[in-house]
Amino acid sequence: MTRSEPRLQAKLLRWLLGPLLALLVLDTAATYWTSSNFSNLAHDRSLQEIAREVVLHVKPNGAGPRLDLSPAAERILLVDQDDRLFIKITSAAGTVIGGDPDIAPPPADPARHGKPVSYDSVLHGLPVRVTAAWLPYEEGPQSPSVLVQVAETLNKRQRLAWDIMATAMVPQLLLVLLATAAVYLGVRHGLAPLSRLGRDVARRSHVDLSPIDASRVPGEVRPLVDEVNELMLRLGKTLDFQSRFIADAAHQLKTPVSGLKAQIELALREAEPQRLHHSLAQLYVGVDRLSRLVQQLLALARNEPGAIDAVQMQSLDLDVLALETSMEWVPQALRHGVDLGFEGGEGPLMITADADRLRELINNLIDNAVRYSRRGGRVTVATRRSADGAAELSISDDGPSIPVAERKRIFERFHRLLGTHADGSGLGLAIVSEIATLHGARINLEEDVDGVGNTFSVHFPPPPRPAP
């Protein structure tokens, strides 16, 4: 069974109305306790008056006091239309001289001629309220006293308590209902922008990655909306990268694939082994070019800003990495008839970079230099430290000098100089530019110092200054 998701509106209503209802329950209990006490206080005074009237009918006798209560007087004092009343008179000696002997004695003996005591009890199975007091039955300062107890059932008391409670609670209940309605409407109105935001997002197309309008969003939700907008911006860039990569790949792969198809069709028609071997050799060259193009397309996609593949920066020696990479290109340079040399700096040149990407940058620059240099020319890879302490990498070649007007465009994708016959896809320098951007480096193109060829220079950021 799927568990229902918690709703913010329900949570807010529980947190706001829960304490309100709890206070209502406590207030109801307090009001009932107060009304019961008030009702008891009012009717206890009535019982005290009855006790004073009853003691007037106690007469002295030689053997002790006696109760002289006529039936008419008893009807007047003890008959009530709502409750039953009972009396009990006890002498100082503890003898019951009149009334109902089953009335329980008071829990604490009230002081003679002191304040009356009222308490709850049970008489003949009925809950009753009893008032007890020592009252004198003769005049004079040394008049003897008797204990007068008057018990009454609770009908009037309970009715009065409920009347008082209803009078006090009805306005409070109305107030609570109005407060509940106000809280519900307030919470619903306060969460309306979230519902509207949800509807706006739900109506969006899957290709619509424009920022969400945060002008009508509550301040508490604005950080979330801002983060969602940032995420959509990054996602949009990623999708743009993917779309551009697909478009570039489709554009660049169309011609090589068509050429391979033509070579395969030609090879299938050949019957002579020598001509078939020639067609297969051409097919191998085409596949090699296609493989290199695919590798460069993947490298370009991997090195674009915002690409999924994370950059792993670490401290490394640029001098050592450039030397190792240059040595790997010596056989390729010899096959092209190019003299590949290296000029290192004095001491290590420590930089913070991604080793794999930096090696890819150097590979593309050397490949570009070797590919376009004239046969018998020279390519020099050099590392040095600039005046501000930053590391620099330069690759000089003896290829055709690039015109000033073309020096910015050569870093664009698939841009190739007119009049060049070297094999290439126009992606190598674009990859170099992307990798340099990822490292915060600056790449420049100038004429070689001897006036022949070109020099590509990569200036890495200077190391941070130590804290004083």
N, C-alpha and C positions, 0 to 999 in steps of 0.2 A: 504494500500500500504506500502510495506516494505521500510524503509528509508535506502538509501545506506550508508555504513560505510565510514567515511573519510579516505583517503589514505595519508600516510606520504609523498609520492613522490609528489602528487598533492599539498599538503600544502606547501612543500618546494619550488616548482616551483612558486606558487602564491606569496610567500613571497619574493622570489629572483627576479622574472621577473616583478612582479607588480610595485615595485619602479622604475625598469629600464624603463618600458613603460611609467610610469608617468613622469620620467625625459625626455624621448623622446618627449612627448607631450609638456612639458614646453619649451624644447629646440626648438621645431618647432615653437611655438608661438614667442619666443624671436628672432629666426632667421628671421621670417617673419617681425616682427616689425623693426628689424635692417635693413633688405634689403629694406623695404619701406622707411625708413628714408634716407638711402643712395641714393635710386632712386630719392626721392624728392629733396634732397640736390643737386644732379647733374643737374636735370632739372630746379630747381629754379634758378640756376645760368644762365642757358640758357635764361630763361624768363627775368632775370635782364639785360642781354645783349640786348635782344629785346627792353626792355623799354628804354635803353640808345640810341638805334638806333631810336626809335620812337620820343624821345624828340628833336632829331636833326631836325625833320620836323615841330616843333612848332615855329612859327614866331611871332615877336612882332607886335602889331597893335595898332592903336590909341585908339580903344575902348577896347583893351585887347588882349591876345594871341589868335592865330588862328592856326589850324592844316592844314598844306600844304603837304598832303601825296598823291602823284600821284598813279594811278592804278598800274603802274609797280613796284613802291617801295612797295606798299601794298602787291603785289603778292610775292615779294622777302621776306618780313618780316613775313607775316601772313599765307602763304600757306605752309602746311606740308602734307606729304603723309600718315601719321599715325594719326594725331590729328588735331583738329580744334582750331584755335587761335582767340582770341577776344581782343580788346584793348578799353580802355576808358581813356580820358584825361579830367581832371577837373581843372579849374582855381582856384586860391586862393580864389576867391569870391564864389566858389561852383558851377560855371556854367560848364556844360558839353560842351566842345568845339570840341569833336570828339569821334568816336568809338561807342561802344554799351552801351547805358545808363542803361541797365538792369544788368550790373555787380554790385554785391553787394559791398558796401563800406567795407573797412577793419575793423575788430573788434576793433582795437586800432589805432588811428591816428598816422602814422609813423612820427617821428620828421623830420622837414624840413632839407634837406641836410644830413639826418642821414641814418641809416641802413635800407634797404628795409624790408618789412614785407610780409611773405608768409602764405597763409591760404587756407583751403578747403571751397568750396562753390558749389552752384548749379546754372546753367545758362541754361535757356530754357529746363529745365528738365534733363540736363546732369550734372553729377558730374564733377567739374573742380577744377583745382589748380590755385590760383590767387597770383600774386606778385604785390605789390603796393609800390611805392616810390615817394618822392618829389624830382624832378629833375629841375635844372635851365635850362632855354631855351635861356639865353643870357650870354655873357661873362662879367666878372667883379665881384668884391667882393659883390656887392649889387644886383646881378642879381635876378629877380623874378623867382619863381618856379611854376611848375604845378604838380598835382598828376597824375602819370602815372600808370595805372593798366593793366596788361597783364594776360589773363586767357587762360588756355589750358586744353583740355580734358586729360583723364588719361591713354590712351592706351599704350604709350611708357613707362610710369612710372610703370604700372602694369607688363608689359612684362619684364622690367629690374629687377623689384623686384622678380618675379618668377624665372628668370634666376639666379639671385644671390642666392636665396633660394635653388634652385635645385643643384647648384654647391656646396653649403655648406652642404646640407642634404644628398645627395647620399652617401658620405663616412660615415656619421654618421649612416645612415640606414644599410649600410653593416656592420659597426662595431657592431650595435645592434643585427643584425642577427647572426653574429659570436659569440657574447657574449651569446645570447639565446641558440645557439647550444652547446656552451661550458658549460653553466650552466646545460642544460638538461643532457648532457653526464656525467658531474661531479656528479650530483645528482643521476643519474641512477647507475653510477659506485660506488658511496659512499654507496648506499643502497643495492648493490649486495650481501654483506655478510648477510644482513637480509633476503633477498629472499632465499639465499642458506641455511640459518639456518632454515627457514620455510619448505623448501623442505626436509631437513634432518629429521626434527621432524615428518613431514607428512609420511615419508617412514618407520618410526619406527613401530615395532610391539607393540601391547597393553601390552605385558608382558615385554618389554624391558625398564627397569628403570635405565639403566646405565647413568652416567653423560654426559651431552652434551659437545662436544669439544669446548672449548672457546678460542683456540689458534688463530683462524682467525676471531674472533668476535671483532668489534670496542670497544674501551674503554668505550664509553657511554652506550653500551648495556651489557657490561660484568657484572655489578652488577645485572641486571635482570637475566642473564643466571646463575650467581652464586646462586641467590635465587631460581631459578627453579631447579637447581641441588640439593640444600638443601631440597627443597620440595620433589623431587623424591627420595632422600635418606630416608627421613622420611616416605614417602609413601611405599618405599620398605621394611623398617623395619616393618611397620604396616601390610603389606601383608604377610611378613615372620611370624609375630606373629599369624596372622589368619590361615596361612597354617599349622603352627606347632600346633596351637590349634585344628584345624580340624583333623590333623593326630593323635594327642594325644587322642582326644575324640573318634575317630573311633576305635583306638586300645584298649582303656580302656572300651568302652561301648560294644564291641563285645561279650566278655565273659559273663558279667552280663545279657545282653539281651538274649543270648543263654540259660543261666541258667533259667531265668524267663520263657522263652518259654517252656523249658522242664518241669518246675514245673506246668505250666498251662495245658500242655498236660497230665501230670500225674493226676492232679486234675480232669480233665474232664473224666478220666477213672475210678475214684473212685466212688463206689456206697455206701459204708458204711459211715455214718456221721462222725464217729470218725477218720477214715483215711482221709476223705475229710477235716476235720478240721485241721489235722496235715499238710496236703499239703498246705492249705491256710496260716497256720502259717509260714511255710517255704517260701511261696511266699511273705508274708509280710516282712520277714527278707531280702529277696533278693531285694524287692522294696526299703526298707530302705537303704540298701547299695548302690543301684543305685542312689537314691536321694542324698546321701552324696557325691558320686563320681561326680555327675553333679554339685553340689554346689562347690566342690573344683576345678573342671575344670573352672567354671565361675570365681571363685575367683582368680585362677592363671592367667587367661586371663586379668582380670581387673587390676591386680597389676604388669603386665609386664611393663618395661620402654617403654615409647612411646605409651602406651595404650590411647584410646580415652577418657576414664573416667578421668577427671582432678583431681589432688591431691589438696585438700583444707586444707592447712596448717593453724594452729592456735595455740595459746599458751594454754597449758593445764598442769595439775599436773599429772605426771606419777604415783606418789604414790596413788592418789585417783582412777585413772583409773584401775590400776592393782588390787587394793583391790576390787573394784566393780565387775570386771570380775572374779576374783577368787571366790567370794561369789556365783556367778551364777553356778560354777562348783561343789559346795559342794555336792548337791544331786547325781550327776553322780559319783563323787569320792566314796561316801558311797556305792553305788550299786556295785562298783568294789572292795570294801573292802580296800580302800586307804585313808590314813589320809592326807587331804589337808590343809596346813597351809600357813600363810602369815606373813612376817616380813617386816615392813615398815621402811622407813628412818625417820630421825628426821627433821621434817619440810617439806614443800612442795618441790617437785622436778619438777620445771617448764621446759618444753621442747617445741619445735615447731614441731607439728606433725599433721597428719590427724587422728582424733579421731576414725573414723570407721575402718580405715586400721590398726591402732595400736591395737585396740581391737581384730581385726581378727588375728593379730600376736600372741597376748597373748593367745587367744582361741586355736590356733593350737599348741602352745608349751605346754599348760596345757593338751590338749587332747592327745598329743603324750606321755607326761609323765604319765598320768593316764592309758592310754591304755597299756603301756609296763611295768609298775611297777608291782612287785609281789603282790599277795594278802596279806594284812596286812602291806604293805610298806608305805612309807611316800613321799609325794610330797610337796616341799616348794617353794613358790613364794616370792621373796625378791626384794626390791628396795633399792638403796643406792646411795651416791654421791662419785665419785672417787676423787683422789688427785688433778686432774686438774679442778675440779668443774663440770665435766660432769655427767649426770644421767646414771645409769646402772640398768638393769633388768635381774634377773637370775631365772631360774626354775630348781630345782634339783629333781631327781627321784631316785627310788631304782630298776630300771629296769636293764636288762643285760648291762654290760659295753661294750661300742662300741669300737672295736679295733682302734688303731691309724691309720692304713692304710685305714679304712673305714670312718674316720671322715670328710673328704672333700667330699666324694661321697654321703653322706646321704642327702646333700642339692640338689642333682640332681633329676630331675623328675622321678618318678616311681621306684626309687631305694629303695630296701628293703633289710635288713640284712637277710642272710641265717640263718635258724634255728629258726626264730621267728614265732610264731603261732598266734600272735595278728592280728585281722582284721584291714586292712588299705589299702589305695590305693597308698601310696608312694608319695603323693602330699603335705602333710601338711608342711614338712620342706622346700620344694621348694617354697611354698607360703610365709613362714616366711622369706626366703632369699630374695625374690623379694621385700617384704614390707620393709625390712631393707635397701635394696639398694635405694629404693625410698626416704627414710628418711636420707640417708647418714650415716647410722649406721653400726656398725661392729658386727658380730655375731661369737662367739667362742663356742667350745665344749671341755669340760675338764671332767676328772673324778671327782666325788663328793668328798668333803673334807673327808668323812669317808671311802673312798675307795670302796663304794658300789654304783653303779648307775652312772649317768651322770649329768652334770650341763651345761645347755645352758645359755650363757651370751650375752646380747645385750648392746653394748656400744654406746650411742647416742653422737652426736657431742657436744663439750663443748659450752657453751653460748658465744656469741661474747663479747669481752672486751669493756667496756665503753670507749668512746673517752676521751682523756686527756683534 
